[in-house]
Amino acid sequence: MVTTDYSAHPEWARGCGELIKPIALEAEPLTNIRRAIIDVDDYVDALLKLLDDKELRKSYGEKGIEVAKGMDWSVICKQWEDAIDSVLYPEGGAPDKVDLSGINYNLEAM
């Protein structure tokens, strides 16, 4: 894989793909979402590197599978639960189940 070394890409591509450093960031006018601008020569060099190196492609593929397993929703949800529980219950001992029967809300009133 070849991707930019910007935003969320490095989180899932570092160690299992080639990261291209942006030469500039450009904001999209309507949403102000910033986009990475890369040097096309750097991109082509990274592609050629992968094309020429079968062992590197194999290594990146194996590492990529492991990274993908860590991005499974069951893993991500558990990480979020643990992060939230660490704030709500800093001493530990988060309950396995919370009784929500006493909570009253009206979605139409919101």
Backbone as numpy.savetxt, mean C-alpha at the origin, in Angstrom:
# Nx Ny Nz CAx CAy CAz Cx Cy Cz
8.09 -5.90 -11.82 7.25 -4.74 -11.82 8.15 -3.51 -11.82
7.69 -2.49 -12.49 8.37 -1.20 -12.51 7.32 -0.16 -12.14
7.61 0.64 -11.12 6.65 1.66 -10.68 7.40 2.84 -10.10
6.68 3.90 -9.79 7.31 5.09 -9.22 7.60 4.91 -7.74
8.66 5.54 -7.31 9.02 5.55 -5.89 8.30 6.73 -5.24
6.98 6.65 -5.24 6.15 7.76 -4.77 4.81 7.21 -4.29
4.25 7.87 -3.31 2.93 7.55 -2.77 2.93 6.15 -2.16
1.94 5.35 -2.45 1.82 4.02 -1.84 2.63 2.95 -2.56
3.10 3.25 -3.75 3.80 2.23 -4.54 4.97 1.58 -3.82
5.85 2.34 -3.17 6.99 1.69 -2.50 6.58 0.69 -1.43
5.43 0.92 -0.80 4.99 0.01 0.26 4.82 -1.41 -0.28
4.28 -1.55 -1.46 4.06 -2.90 -1.99 5.06 -3.32 -3.06
5.93 -2.40 -3.50 6.87 -2.76 -4.56 8.33 -2.84 -4.11
8.66 -2.23 -2.98 10.06 -2.24 -2.55 10.52 -3.67 -2.28
11.62 -4.03 -2.92 12.17 -5.36 -2.74 11.63 -6.39 -3.71
10.58 -6.02 -4.45 10.03 -6.98 -5.42 9.74 -6.31 -6.76
10.42 -5.20 -7.00 10.26 -4.51 -8.27 11.22 -3.33 -8.34
11.27 -2.74 -9.50 12.14 -1.57 -9.72 11.35 -0.30 -9.44
11.90 0.57 -8.60 11.25 1.84 -8.27 11.96 2.97 -9.00
11.20 3.78 -9.69 11.73 4.91 -10.45 11.45 6.19 -9.66
12.50 6.94 -9.36 12.34 8.19 -8.62 11.67 9.24 -9.51
10.69 9.94 -8.98 10.05 11.00 -9.77 11.03 12.16 -10.01
10.90 12.77 -11.16 11.69 13.98 -11.43 10.88 15.22 -11.12
9.55 15.04 -11.00 8.66 16.15 -10.66 7.34 15.59 -10.18
6.60 16.43 -9.48 5.23 16.09 -9.07 4.31 17.15 -9.67
3.19 16.69 -10.20 2.26 17.60 -10.86 0.88 17.38 -10.26
0.22 18.46 -9.89 -1.13 18.36 -9.31 -2.17 18.37 -10.42
-3.09 17.43 -10.35 -4.20 17.36 -11.30 -5.15 18.51 -10.95
-5.53 19.34 -11.93 -6.27 20.57 -11.64 -7.60 20.40 -10.89
-8.41 19.43 -11.26 -9.73 19.33 -10.65 -9.71 18.74 -9.25
-8.85 17.77 -9.00 -8.85 17.08 -7.70 -7.65 17.43 -6.84
-6.66 18.07 -7.42 -5.40 18.41 -6.75 -4.62 17.17 -6.33
-4.93 16.03 -6.95 -4.17 14.81 -6.69 -2.82 14.95 -7.38
-1.76 14.72 -6.63 -0.42 14.85 -7.21 -0.04 13.57 -7.92
0.57 13.74 -9.07 1.03 12.62 -9.88 2.54 12.73 -10.05
3.19 11.59 -10.03 4.65 11.55 -10.21 4.98 11.57 -11.69
5.92 12.41 -12.06 6.44 12.46 -13.41 7.82 11.82 -13.37
8.04 10.84 -14.26 9.32 10.13 -14.26 10.07 10.39 -15.56
11.35 10.12 -15.52 12.19 10.19 -16.71 11.95 8.90 -17.50
11.51 9.03 -18.74 11.18 7.86 -19.55 12.42 6.99 -19.76
13.59 7.60 -19.85 14.82 6.81 -20.01 15.06 5.91 -18.80
14.79 6.44 -17.59 14.93 5.61 -16.37 13.95 4.45 -16.40
12.75 4.72 -16.88 11.71 3.69 -16.97 12.14 2.59 -17.94
12.61 2.98 -19.10 13.05 2.01 -20.10 14.24 1.21 -19.57
15.18 1.88 -18.89 16.33 1.17 -18.32 15.89 0.11 -17.33
14.90 0.44 -16.49 14.40 -0.53 -15.51 13.72 -1.71 -16.21
12.96 -1.43 -17.25 12.32 -2.51 -18.00 13.36 -3.42 -18.66
14.39 -2.82 -19.25 15.45 -3.60 -19.88 16.21 -4.44 -18.86
16.41 -3.86 -17.68 17.08 -4.61 -16.60 16.32 -5.88 -16.28
14.99 -5.76 -16.17 14.17 -6.93 -15.87 14.12 -7.90 -17.06
14.09 -7.36 -18.24 14.07 -8.20 -19.43 15.35 -9.04 -19.54
16.47 -8.44 -19.18 17.77 -9.09 -19.32 18.14 -10.02 -18.17
17.47 -9.92 -17.03 17.89 -10.66 -15.84 16.79 -11.61 -15.36
16.84 -12.83 -15.85 15.82 -13.83 -15.52 15.79 -14.12 -14.02
16.94 -14.21 -13.37 17.00 -14.51 -11.94 16.38 -13.38 -11.11
16.63 -12.14 -11.53 16.04 -11.00 -10.82 14.51 -11.04 -10.95
14.02 -11.32 -12.15 12.57 -11.44 -12.34 11.99 -12.53 -11.44
12.67 -13.65 -11.36 12.21 -14.76 -10.52 12.20 -14.34 -9.05
13.28 -13.70 -8.62 13.38 -13.25 -7.23 12.27 -12.25 -6.90
12.07 -11.27 -7.79 11.01 -10.28 -7.57 9.64 -10.95 -7.54
9.42 -11.94 -8.40 8.15 -12.65 -8.42 7.87 -13.36 -7.11
8.89 -14.04 -6.57 8.72 -14.75 -5.30 8.47 -13.77 -4.16
9.24 -12.69 -4.12 9.04 -11.68 -3.07 7.68 -11.01 -3.23
7.27 -10.78 -4.48 5.97 -10.15 -4.73 4.81 -10.97 -4.21
4.91 -12.28 -4.33 3.86 -13.16 -3.81 3.75 -13.00 -2.30
4.89 -12.94 -1.61 4.88 -12.77 -0.16 4.29 -11.41 0.24
4.65 -10.37 -0.50 4.10 -9.03 -0.22 2.59 -9.06 -0.44
2.14 -9.69 -1.51 0.70 -9.76 -1.80 -0.06 -10.48 -0.69
0.53 -11.51 -0.13 -0.12 -12.22 0.98 -0.32 -11.29 2.17
0.63 -10.39 2.38 0.51 -9.43 3.48 -0.51 -8.34 3.21
-0.94 -8.20 1.96 -1.92 -7.19 1.59 -3.33 -7.76 1.55
-3.50 -9.00 2.00 -4.81 -9.62 2.04 -5.69 -8.86 3.03
-6.97 -8.71 2.69 -7.87 -7.92 3.55 -7.94 -8.46 4.97
-7.87 -9.78 5.14 -7.94 -10.32 6.50 -6.73 -9.86 7.32
-5.59 -9.74 6.68 -4.38 -9.26 7.36 -4.50 -7.76 7.64
-4.92 -7.00 6.64 -5.03 -5.55 6.79 -6.07 -5.19 7.84
-7.22 -5.85 7.82 -8.26 -5.56 8.82 -7.77 -5.85 10.23
-7.03 -6.94 10.40 -6.48 -7.28 11.72 -5.49 -6.20 12.16
-4.68 -5.69 11.26 -3.74 -4.62 11.60 -4.49 -3.36 12.04
-5.57 -3.02 11.32 -6.38 -1.87 11.71 -7.02 -2.08 13.08
-7.58 -3.27 13.30 -8.18 -3.56 14.60 -7.15 -3.42 15.72
-5.97 -3.95 15.50 -4.92 -3.85 16.52 -4.53 -2.41 16.77
-4.44 -1.60 15.71 -4.07 -0.19 15.87 -5.15 0.56 16.64
-6.41 0.33 16.31 -7.51 1.00 17.01 -7.59 0.54 18.46
-7.46 -0.78 18.68 -7.50 -1.30 20.05 -6.36 -0.74 20.89
-5.20 -0.51 20.30 -4.07 0.02 21.08 -4.35 1.43 21.56
-5.21 2.17 20.84 -5.58 3.52 21.27 -6.72 3.47 22.27
-7.74 2.65 21.98 -8.90 2.57 22.86 -8.60 1.83 24.16
-7.71 0.86 24.08 -7.37 0.03 25.25 -5.85 -0.02 25.39
-5.21 1.11 25.77 -3.75 1.15 25.82 -3.14 0.15 26.80
-3.90 -0.27 27.79 -3.39 -1.24 28.76 -3.62 -2.67 28.29
-4.22 -2.83 27.12 -4.52 -4.16 26.61 -5.90 -4.59 27.04
-6.23 -5.81 26.76 -7.49 -6.37 27.21 -8.70 -5.88 26.44
-8.56 -5.63 25.14 -9.72 -5.24 24.34 -10.73 -6.39 24.34
-12.01 -6.06 24.52 -13.02 -7.12 24.54 -13.15 -7.79 23.18
-13.44 -9.08 23.20 -13.66 -9.80 21.94 -14.97 -9.40 21.29
-15.94 -9.06 22.12 -17.26 -8.69 21.62 -17.74 -7.47 22.38
-18.39 -6.56 21.69 -18.95 -5.37 22.32 -20.46 -5.43 22.13
-21.19 -5.17 23.21 -22.65 -5.17 23.14 -23.13 -3.85 22.54
-23.70 -3.91 21.36 -24.17 -2.71 20.67 -25.67 -2.52 20.80
-26.32 -3.36 21.57 -27.79 -3.31 21.66 -28.30 -2.01 22.27
-27.50 -1.34 23.09 -27.95 -0.10 23.72 -27.70 1.13 22.88
-27.12 0.99 21.73 -26.82 2.14 20.88 -28.01 2.41 19.97
-28.52 3.66 20.05 -29.63 4.05 19.20 -29.16 5.13 18.24
-29.46 4.97 16.99 -29.10 6.00 16.02 -30.13 6.01 14.90
-30.22 7.16 14.27 -31.15 7.35 13.19 -30.36 7.90 12.00
-30.18 7.09 10.98 -29.40 7.53 9.84 -30.07 8.68 9.09
-31.39 8.73 9.13 -32.09 9.80 8.42 -31.90 11.14 9.10
-31.57 11.15 10.38 -31.37 12.41 11.11 -29.99 13.00 10.84
-29.12 12.23 10.22 -27.75 12.69 9.99 -27.64 13.51 8.74
